[in-house]
Amino acid sequence: MDIYSDIKYTISERRTILFRKGIGCDACRGGKKGAEVVDEMDYKVINAKLLLSAEEGFQIEQKDFWVKDGKITFSETDGAEVVDAKDKLVMPGLINMHTHAYMTVMRNYADDVDFGEWLFQRVMPVEDRLPKEGAYWTSLLAFSEMIKTGTTSFVDMHMFHRQSPQAAKDAGMRGFIGRGLVGEDLYSDGFGRFQEALEEKREYESSTLKFILSPHAIYSCSTQMLEQVSKEAERQGMLKQIHLSESDTEVNDCLNKHGKTPVKLLEDIGFLDEKTILAHCVKMCYNDLDILQASGAHVVTNPASNAKLGNGFAPISEMREKGINICIGTDGTASNNTLNMFREMGLLSLIHKGIKGDSTAAPARFVVKAATENAAKALHMENQLGVIREGACADLIFVDLKAASLFPNNNILSSLCYSANGSEVESVMIDGRFVMRGRRLLTIDTERVYYEVDKIVKEYLS
């Protein structure tokens, strides 16, 4: 049977389709190793409109460029395959700064309940039942949704050893991944998970996969453990991430137990610095924002998840006034219930215009920057991710400007925030390799993924 019979593919695409069909891919046959995406082509992209950084935000410019060895260049490269991007906007891939990829199995499973019931009675019991190997398939499902809606990088907090990094490697995603840590003492009851985190770093770290120390929250980790994690992050040269001030209960319990807010608690133990990524930060009070400003820590707002769980919204306008670096995340599908960053961008802007009664709050230029350049800054990859410039990583998405939802193209930047829904993403490149082209996923066998995830749902959720 000719697996290419329905469409003409380039040589590089045929290589990746062989991977997708499971030829030479141990993971697709149920093995453990998987295979790297093979695509060693250089490209010349012509006729594209580029979304370029500018002093006041962004500018659109029609300009040819090349992709060589996974990097963007404006210097001509011989032997490159020509990619005609007529009627396409080429922009940096979106960066989902907070998620739990494995949670796709719980999409639309724990809805319309309060945060405490959602976490402790619905989500955690399912996590305890799920087989470790199942998280490989549920993570691949997450990556298929991310790619199809324009996300090229993700920051993950997971709980199933090796599954998220293996799936990310096989899908060709760029990931910043952390094994969730909980407990009283990192070197006692928390040691097993800490060792798993370091093992993943040793086994999987590459140009596209990096690892982050990831204590879950102040209510699941003791202050001793959080201090230990902070010191280990410095010793290992790693970033760190944590859920913070997500709910009233978390803040009130911290005030009752410690006499201070969660933000102040982290400041006092030396956890906050420019290598710290804070998810949520919804319930800010007293001088929390001043502390965050002084620390240089980065905030990830998750508007859909925070709204759905009834927790409210981070004070984005006040954070912007203080110069705090703000990024965007979807959170997991158990609380969002999608991984669609375009949806999240639109919600972020509209919500804050509404709650502030100010149509200039959270403008499109800020929102797009939060999903690209701000995220790169938080990941300490400025000028490498989130931008189109000489030498930057070729993590790019090709957006169809003739899509009905974006046409006419009166203001392309505004359309990304207020009109786009993710379906307009026609092709996706990560590290100079196409992982989707013409809406066809090249690195993930979705039929196999759906089959495996459906088996998990029937066995463990029904």
JOFEN-V57876 format. One record per backbone hydrogen bond with DSSP energy under -1.0 kcal/mol. CO is the residue of the C=O (numbers start at 1). NH is the residue of the N-H. E is the energy in kcal/mol with one decimal. If there is no record, write none. Layout:
co->CO nh->NH e->E
co->CO nh->NH e->E
This chain:
co->2 nh->5 e->-1.5
co->4 nh->7 e->-1.4
co->10 nh->14 e->-2.1
co->11 nh->15 e->-1.8
co->12 nh->16 e->-1.6
co->13 nh->17 e->-2.3
co->14 nh->18 e->-2.1
co->15 nh->19 e->-1.4
co->16 nh->20 e->-2.4
co->17 nh->21 e->-2.7
co->18 nh->23 e->-2.2
co->19 nh->22 e->-1.6
co->22 nh->25 e->-1.2
co->26 nh->31 e->-3.5
co->27 nh->30 e->-1.8
co->42 nh->81 e->-2.7
co->43 nh->67 e->-2.8
co->44 nh->83 e->-3.3
co->45 nh->65 e->-1.8
co->46 nh->85 e->-3.0
co->48 nh->63 e->-1.4
co->49 nh->90 e->-3.2
co->50 nh->61 e->-1.9
co->52 nh->59 e->-2.6
co->54 nh->57 e->-1.7
co->57 nh->54 e->-2.0
co->59 nh->52 e->-2.9
co->61 nh->50 e->-3.2
co->65 nh->45 e->-3.0
co->66 nh->73 e->-2.5
co->67 nh->43 e->-2.1
co->68 nh->71 e->-1.9
co->70 nh->394 e->-2.7
co->71 nh->68 e->-2.4
co->72 nh->391 e->-3.2
co->73 nh->66 e->-3.3
co->81 nh->44 e->-2.8
co->83 nh->46 e->-2.6
co->85 nh->88 e->-1.8
co->87 nh->401 e->-2.3
co->88 nh->49 e->-2.2
co->89 nh->399 e->-3.2
co->90 nh->51 e->-2.1
co->91 nh->397 e->-2.5
co->94 nh->152 e->-2.3
co->94 nh->153 e->-1.6
co->96 nh->155 e->-2.3
co->98 nh->331 e->-3.1
co->99 nh->157 e->-1.7
co->100 nh->103 e->-1.9
co->101 nh->104 e->-1.3
co->102 nh->105 e->-1.1
co->103 nh->106 e->-2.4
co->104 nh->107 e->-1.8
co->106 nh->109 e->-1.7
co->114 nh->118 e->-2.9
co->115 nh->119 e->-2.6
co->116 nh->120 e->-2.5
co->117 nh->121 e->-1.7
co->117 nh->122 e->-1.4
co->118 nh->123 e->-2.8
co->119 nh->124 e->-2.4
co->122 nh->126 e->-1.1
co->123 nh->127 e->-2.4
co->124 nh->128 e->-2.1
co->125 nh->129 e->-1.1
co->126 nh->130 e->-2.1
co->132 nh->135 e->-1.4
co->133 nh->136 e->-1.2
co->134 nh->138 e->-2.1
co->135 nh->139 e->-1.8
co->136 nh->140 e->-1.9
co->137 nh->141 e->-2.0
co->138 nh->142 e->-1.6
co->139 nh->143 e->-2.4
co->140 nh->144 e->-2.1
co->141 nh->145 e->-1.7
co->142 nh->146 e->-2.6
co->143 nh->147 e->-2.7
co->144 nh->148 e->-2.0
co->145 nh->149 e->-1.0
co->146 nh->151 e->-2.9
co->147 nh->150 e->-1.7
co->150 nh->94 e->-2.5
co->152 nh->174 e->-1.9
co->153 nh->96 e->-2.5
co->154 nh->176 e->-2.4
co->155 nh->99 e->-1.6
co->156 nh->178 e->-1.9
co->158 nh->180 e->-3.7
co->160 nh->163 e->-1.6
co->162 nh->166 e->-1.8
co->163 nh->167 e->-2.3
co->164 nh->168 e->-2.6
co->165 nh->169 e->-2.4
co->166 nh->170 e->-2.3
co->167 nh->171 e->-2.2
co->168 nh->172 e->-1.2
co->168 nh->173 e->-2.0
co->174 nh->154 e->-1.6
co->175 nh->210 e->-2.6
co->176 nh->156 e->-2.2
co->177 nh->212 e->-2.3
co->178 nh->158 e->-2.6
co->181 nh->216 e->-2.8
co->183 nh->222 e->-2.3
co->185 nh->188 e->-1.7
co->185 nh->190 e->-2.6
co->188 nh->191 e->-1.3
co->190 nh->194 e->-1.9
co->191 nh->195 e->-2.7
co->192 nh->196 e->-1.9
co->193 nh->197 e->-2.3
co->194 nh->198 e->-2.0
co->195 nh->199 e->-2.5
co->196 nh->200 e->-2.4
co->197 nh->201 e->-1.6
co->198 nh->202 e->-2.4
co->199 nh->203 e->-2.6
co->200 nh->204 e->-2.6
co->201 nh->205 e->-1.6
co->208 nh->175 e->-2.1
co->209 nh->206 e->-2.3
co->210 nh->177 e->-2.7
co->213 nh->241 e->-2.1
co->214 nh->181 e->-2.3
co->216 nh->243 e->-2.0
co->217 nh->221 e->-1.1
co->220 nh->183 e->-2.5
co->222 nh->226 e->-2.3
co->223 nh->227 e->-2.2
co->224 nh->228 e->-2.3
co->225 nh->229 e->-2.9
co->226 nh->230 e->-2.2
co->227 nh->231 e->-2.1
co->228 nh->232 e->-2.4
co->229 nh->233 e->-2.8
co->230 nh->234 e->-1.7
co->231 nh->235 e->-2.4
co->232 nh->236 e->-3.1
co->233 nh->238 e->-2.5
co->239 nh->213 e->-2.4
co->240 nh->277 e->-2.6
co->242 nh->279 e->-2.5
co->244 nh->281 e->-2.4
co->245 nh->282 e->-1.5
co->245 nh->283 e->-2.3
co->247 nh->251 e->-1.8
co->248 nh->252 e->-3.2
co->249 nh->253 e->-2.7
co->250 nh->254 e->-1.7
co->251 nh->255 e->-2.4
co->252 nh->256 e->-2.4
co->253 nh->257 e->-2.3
co->254 nh->258 e->-3.2
co->255 nh->259 e->-1.3
co->261 nh->265 e->-2.7
co->262 nh->266 e->-2.2
co->263 nh->267 e->-2.1
co->264 nh->268 e->-2.6
co->265 nh->269 e->-1.3
co->266 nh->271 e->-2.6
co->267 nh->270 e->-1.5
co->273 nh->276 e->-1.7
co->275 nh->240 e->-2.2
co->276 nh->298 e->-2.6
co->277 nh->242 e->-1.7
co->278 nh->300 e->-3.0
co->279 nh->244 e->-2.5
co->279 nh->281 e->-1.1
co->282 nh->284 e->-1.3
co->285 nh->288 e->-2.2
co->287 nh->291 e->-2.0
co->288 nh->292 e->-2.4
co->289 nh->293 e->-2.6
co->290 nh->294 e->-2.3
co->291 nh->295 e->-2.0
co->292 nh->296 e->-1.5
co->298 nh->278 e->-3.3
co->299 nh->327 e->-3.0
co->300 nh->280 e->-3.0
co->301 nh->329 e->-2.3
co->302 nh->306 e->-2.7
co->303 nh->307 e->-2.2
co->304 nh->308 e->-2.8
co->305 nh->309 e->-2.2
co->306 nh->311 e->-2.4
co->306 nh->312 e->-1.0
co->307 nh->310 e->-1.5
co->314 nh->316 e->-2.3
co->315 nh->319 e->-2.2
co->316 nh->320 e->-2.8
co->317 nh->321 e->-2.1
co->318 nh->322 e->-1.2
co->319 nh->324 e->-2.2
co->320 nh->323 e->-1.4
co->325 nh->299 e->-2.5
co->327 nh->301 e->-2.4
co->328 nh->97 e->-2.5
co->332 nh->335 e->-1.5
co->340 nh->344 e->-1.7
co->341 nh->345 e->-2.5
co->342 nh->346 e->-2.1
co->343 nh->347 e->-2.4
co->344 nh->348 e->-2.5
co->345 nh->349 e->-1.9
co->346 nh->350 e->-2.5
co->347 nh->351 e->-2.9
co->348 nh->352 e->-1.6
co->349 nh->353 e->-1.8
co->350 nh->354 e->-2.1
co->351 nh->355 e->-2.9
co->352 nh->356 e->-1.4
co->353 nh->358 e->-1.7
co->358 nh->361 e->-1.6
co->363 nh->367 e->-2.2
co->364 nh->368 e->-2.8
co->365 nh->369 e->-1.6
co->366 nh->370 e->-2.5
co->367 nh->371 e->-1.5
co->369 nh->372 e->-1.2
co->369 nh->374 e->-2.6
co->371 nh->95 e->-2.2
co->372 nh->376 e->-2.1
co->373 nh->377 e->-2.2
co->374 nh->378 e->-2.1
co->375 nh->379 e->-1.8
co->376 nh->381 e->-3.3
co->377 nh->380 e->-1.5
co->381 nh->384 e->-1.9
co->381 nh->385 e->-2.2
co->384 nh->393 e->-2.3
co->389 nh->392 e->-2.0
co->392 nh->72 e->-2.7
co->393 nh->395 e->-2.2
co->394 nh->432 e->-2.2
co->395 nh->93 e->-2.3
co->396 nh->429 e->-3.1
co->397 nh->91 e->-2.2
co->398 nh->426 e->-3.2
co->398 nh->427 e->-1.1
co->399 nh->89 e->-2.7
co->400 nh->403 e->-1.4
co->403 nh->406 e->-1.7
co->403 nh->407 e->-1.1
co->408 nh->410 e->-1.8
co->411 nh->415 e->-2.1
co->412 nh->416 e->-1.4
co->414 nh->418 e->-3.0
co->415 nh->419 e->-1.7
co->415 nh->420 e->-2.8
co->422 nh->425 e->-1.5
co->424 nh->400 e->-3.0
co->426 nh->439 e->-2.9
co->427 nh->398 e->-2.8
co->428 nh->435 e->-2.5
co->428 nh->436 e->-1.6
co->429 nh->396 e->-1.8
co->430 nh->433 e->-1.5
co->433 nh->430 e->-2.9
co->435 nh->442 e->-2.8
co->436 nh->428 e->-2.6
co->437 nh->440 e->-1.4
co->440 nh->437 e->-2.0
co->444 nh->446 e->-1.2
co->445 nh->449 e->-2.2
co->446 nh->450 e->-3.1
co->447 nh->451 e->-2.0
co->448 nh->452 e->-2.4
co->449 nh->453 e->-2.7
co->450 nh->454 e->-2.5
co->451 nh->455 e->-1.7
co->452 nh->456 e->-1.7
co->453 nh->457 e->-2.5
co->454 nh->458 e->-2.3
co->455 nh->459 e->-1.8
co->456 nh->460 e->-2.8
co->457 nh->461 e->-2.2
co->457 nh->462 e->-1.3
